[in-house]
Amino acid sequence: MDSSAALYDWADVRIEFRVNAPQVELLINDGKNDYNLFIDGQFQRSISTASGTSAYSVTLGQGARHVLVTKRTGPNFGSGRFQGLRLPQGGQLLELAARPERRIEFIGDSYTVGYGNEGPGLNCNGLYRPYENSYLSFAPIAARALNAESHSVAISGFGAVRNYGDANPTSATPMPFYYGRTLMERSDLAWNFQTWVPHLVVIKLGTNDHSTEPQPSADVFIRGIHGLITQVNNAYGHLPIILLADSSLPQLVSRMQTAMQQQRNMGNDQVHFVQVTHPPQSQLGCDWHPLVVGHQGMASELVSAIRPILGW
């Protein structure tokens, strides 16, 4: 195992650098994930990785360039490994500009991951990898609109207490089970929460808990949300938390509102509830998940809710 390589699996992981070189080669060991390539803020192309370590060539031309590579796919597809850069025609790495001072963490499911958001329609024929673009989920869209950096801790199909399609009303390993891991698939790599402390945590969970039977009871689900809030507070101290739901499941909306009210009754006035409008069918892609245009609408409503809470 190369200790100098960067191992990752969460959605929207970013590789970013500035360079003055006519060409760079990205050394990526992967075969399961796809990536977006941006040069000077402009989308260039998506990179679909092949198995093993490959050198993905990027032509830059003359002068200093900012290069951003973002992981399009979520942790369900598996991990990748960034093994560095080569400058085959010479050149030099340059200092990056300062990162945004604002930070938002998103905890969620397929909506946060961006599942199917570039799909051809509701039926994607079991083909999901090319149609997932985490950079264009509501979460990073909202963060960019607020000039904030974001982390997405999200897994498609997972819930607060019950994962999609489970035969039981609760699951052994719902989303909170993985919170605190550097990689979803590695229990031995604990995340150091002090390396990146957000100003806000947004939790959008519950669709997978409630979209199939048997649903968890209200008490069980709300206890799960309280447990996750405790995990967040243990990680960062008390900070603003938004419980986010869309309008597609009224029962989930009600339960999230109850969870917020119970938190406030316990003295935690930093927990807020926000509802966004679920996109119409014309704005849905794979398996009834929002297309990019639907994510943009949800992000716009979320941004409007965040601004007064944080004074941004």
C-alpha positions in Angstrom: 0.0 0.0 0.0 1.4 3.4 -1.0 1.3 5.6 2.0 1.8 8.7 -0.1 -1.4 8.1 -2.1 -4.7 9.6 -1.2 -7.4 7.0 -0.7 -11.1 8.1 -0.7 -14.7 7.0 -1.4 -17.2 9.7 -0.4 -19.1 11.7 -3.0 -17.7 14.9 -4.5 -14.1 14.3 -3.1 -11.9 17.0 -4.8 -8.4 17.1 -6.1 -7.3 20.7 -6.7 -4.0 22.3 -7.7 -2.5 25.2 -9.7 0.2 24.6 -12.2 2.3 26.3 -14.9 2.9 23.4 -17.3 1.7 22.7 -20.8 0.5 19.2 -19.8 -0.2 17.2 -16.7 -1.0 13.5 -16.1 -3.3 12.5 -13.3 -2.2 9.2 -11.8 -5.4 7.5 -10.5 -5.8 3.9 -9.4 -9.5 3.2 -9.9 -11.9 1.5 -12.2 -15.1 2.0 -10.4 -15.6 5.8 -10.3 -15.9 8.8 -12.7 -14.6 12.3 -12.3 -15.3 15.8 -13.5 -12.4 17.8 -14.9 -12.5 21.6 -14.6 -9.8 24.0 -15.8 -9.9 27.6 -14.6 -13.5 27.0 -13.4 -14.7 25.7 -16.8 -16.0 22.1 -17.1 -13.9 20.3 -19.7 -15.0 16.6 -19.6 -15.7 13.7 -17.4 -13.1 11.0 -16.9 -14.3 7.4 -16.6 -11.5 5.4 -15.0 -10.2 2.1 -16.2 -9.0 -0.6 -13.8 -5.6 -0.3 -12.2 -3.3 2.8 -12.1 -3.7 4.9 -15.2 -2.3 8.3 -16.3 -5.0 10.6 -17.5 -3.5 13.3 -19.7 -4.7 16.9 -19.5 -3.5 19.5 -22.0 -3.2 23.0 -20.4 -1.3 25.2 -22.8 0.7 28.2 -21.7 0.5 30.0 -18.4 -0.8 29.3 -14.9 -3.9 27.1 -14.7 -6.2 26.1 -11.9 -7.2 22.4 -12.2 -10.1 20.9 -10.2 -11.0 17.2 -10.3 -14.2 16.1 -8.5 -15.4 12.6 -7.9 -18.8 12.3 -9.6 -19.8 9.0 -8.0 -20.7 8.1 -4.4 -19.2 5.6 -2.0 -21.5 2.8 -3.2 -19.2 2.4 -6.3 -16.1 1.8 -4.2 -12.9 3.7 -3.4 -10.3 5.3 -5.6 -6.7 6.2 -5.0 -5.0 9.4 -6.3 -1.3 8.7 -6.7 -0.1 12.1 -7.8 0.8 14.1 -10.9 3.4 13.9 -13.6 4.5 16.9 -15.7 5.8 15.1 -18.8 6.9 18.4 -20.5 8.2 20.0 -17.3 6.7 22.9 -15.4 5.9 23.7 -11.7 3.2 23.6 -9.2 2.0 26.9 -7.8 0.3 28.0 -4.6 -3.4 27.6 -4.4 -5.6 30.6 -3.5 -7.1 30.6 0.0 -9.9 28.1 0.5 -13.4 29.5 1.4 -13.7 30.4 5.0 -17.3 29.0 5.2 -17.8 25.3 5.6 -21.0 23.1 5.4 -21.3 19.4 6.0 -24.1 17.4 4.4 -25.2 14.1 5.8 -27.6 12.3 3.5 -28.6 9.6 1.0 -28.9 9.4 -2.8 -30.3 12.9 -3.1 -27.1 14.3 -1.5 -25.0 12.0 -3.6 -26.7 13.1 -6.9 -28.0 9.7 -7.9 -29.3 9.7 -11.4 -29.3 13.5 -11.8 -28.0 13.3 -15.3 -30.1 10.4 -16.3 -32.1 10.1 -19.6 -35.4 9.6 -17.8 -37.0 7.7 -15.0 -35.8 4.4 -16.3 -32.0 4.1 -16.6 -31.9 0.4 -17.4 -29.8 -0.5 -14.4 -27.0 1.8 -15.6 -26.2 4.4 -12.9 -22.5 5.3 -12.9 -22.5 7.6 -16.0 -25.6 9.5 -14.7 -24.4 10.3 -11.2 -22.7 13.7 -10.8 -22.2 14.6 -7.1 -20.8 18.1 -8.0 -24.3 19.0 -9.2 -26.4 17.7 -6.3 -28.3 20.2 -4.3 -25.7 20.1 -1.5 -22.5 21.4 -3.3 -24.7 23.7 -5.5 -26.1 25.4 -2.3 -22.6 25.5 -0.7 -21.1 27.2 -3.8 -24.0 29.7 -3.9 -23.0 30.6 -0.3 -19.2 30.7 -1.1 -18.7 27.7 1.2 -16.7 24.6 1.0 -18.7 21.4 1.5 -18.3 17.8 2.6 -20.9 15.2 1.6 -21.1 12.2 4.0 -23.8 10.4 2.1 -24.7 6.9 0.9 -27.4 6.0 -1.7 -30.1 3.8 -0.2 -29.3 4.4 3.4 -31.5 6.0 6.1 -31.5 7.3 9.6 -32.6 4.0 11.1 -33.6 1.9 8.1 -32.1 1.4 4.7 -34.1 1.1 1.5 -36.0 -2.1 1.0 -35.0 -3.7 4.4 -37.4 -6.4 5.5 -37.3 -5.0 9.0 -38.4 -1.6 10.3 -34.8 -0.9 11.3 -31.4 -1.8 9.8 -28.2 -2.9 11.5 -26.1 -0.4 9.6 -28.0 2.7 8.7 -26.2 6.0 7.7 -25.2 7.1 11.2 -23.3 3.8 11.6 -20.8 5.2 9.0 -20.6 8.7 10.3 -17.0 9.3 11.5 -15.3 7.1 9.0 -12.7 8.4 6.6 -14.0 5.9 4.1 -17.4 4.2 4.2 -15.8 0.8 3.6 -13.0 1.0 6.2 -14.0 0.7 9.9 -10.3 1.0 10.8 -9.8 4.6 9.4 -11.5 7.0 11.8 -12.0 10.5 10.6 -10.4 13.3 12.7 -13.2 15.8 13.1 -10.9 18.6 14.1 -9.2 18.7 10.7 -12.3 20.3 9.1 -14.9 21.9 11.3 -18.1 23.1 9.6 -20.2 26.1 10.5 -23.4 24.2 9.7 -24.5 20.6 9.3 -27.4 19.7 7.0 -29.1 16.3 7.6 -31.3 15.0 4.8 -32.3 11.5 5.8 -35.5 9.6 6.0 -36.6 9.0 2.4 -35.2 5.4 2.5 -36.7 4.9 6.0 -40.2 5.7 4.8 -40.5 4.9 1.0 -41.0 1.2 1.5 -42.7 -1.0 4.1 -42.2 -1.7 7.0 -41.6 1.8 8.1 -40.0 2.5 11.5 -42.4 3.9 14.1 -42.3 7.7 14.7 -40.5 7.2 18.1 -37.9 4.9 16.6 -37.2 7.2 13.7 -37.0 10.4 15.8 -34.7 8.7 18.3 -32.4 7.9 15.4 -32.4 11.5 14.4 -31.6 12.5 18.0 -28.8 10.0 18.0 -27.3 11.5 14.9 -27.5 15.0 16.3 -25.7 13.8 19.3 -22.9 12.3 17.1 -22.6 15.7 15.3 -22.5 17.6 18.6 -19.9 15.1 20.0 -17.8 15.7 16.9 -17.9 19.5 16.7 -19.6 20.9 19.8 -22.9 22.6 19.5 -23.4 24.3 16.1 -26.3 25.0 13.8 -28.0 21.9 12.4 -30.7 21.8 9.7 -33.0 18.9 9.5 -34.0 19.0 5.8 -36.9 17.3 4.1 -38.5 17.6 0.8 -42.3 17.8 0.2 -42.7 14.3 -1.3 -43.3 12.5 2.1 -45.6 14.4 4.4 -45.1 11.9 7.2 -41.3 12.4 7.1 -41.8 16.2 7.2 -43.9 15.8 10.3 -41.4 13.6 12.0 -38.5 15.9 11.2 -40.5 18.8 12.6 -41.2 16.9 15.8 -37.5 16.0 16.1 -36.6 19.7 15.9 -39.2 20.7 18.4 -38.0 18.0 20.9 -34.4 19.2 20.5 -35.6 22.7 21.3 -37.6 21.4 24.3 -34.3 19.8 25.5 -32.6 23.2 25.3 -30.9 22.9 21.9 -32.1 25.9 20.0 -29.5 25.4 17.2 -31.5 22.7 15.5 -33.7 24.0 12.6 -36.2 22.4 10.2 -36.3 23.3 6.5 -38.6 22.0 3.9 -37.9 22.3 0.2 -40.2 21.6 -2.7 -39.7 18.2 -4.3 -39.3 18.6 -8.1 -42.1 17.8 -10.5 -41.9 14.6 -12.6 -40.6 16.6 -15.5 -37.5 17.3 -13.5 -36.8 13.7 -12.4 -34.2 11.3 -13.6 -33.2 7.7 -12.7 -35.7 6.0 -10.4 -37.6 9.2 -9.7 -34.6 11.1 -8.4 -34.1 14.8 -9.2 -32.4 15.8 -12.3 -29.8 18.6 -12.1 -32.5 21.2 -12.7 -34.5 19.8 -9.7 -31.4 19.9 -7.5 -30.9 23.6 -8.5 -34.4 24.4 -7.4 -34.0 22.6 -4.0 -30.6 24.3 -3.5 -32.1 27.7 -4.2 -34.7 27.2 -1.5 -32.1 25.8 1.0 -29.8 28.8 0.4 -32.7 31.2 1.2 -33.2 29.3 4.5 -29.6 29.2 5.5 -28.8 32.9 5.0 -30.8 34.2 8.0 -29.8 31.3 10.2 -26.1 32.0 9.8 -26.2 35.6 8.8 -24.5 34.8 5.5 
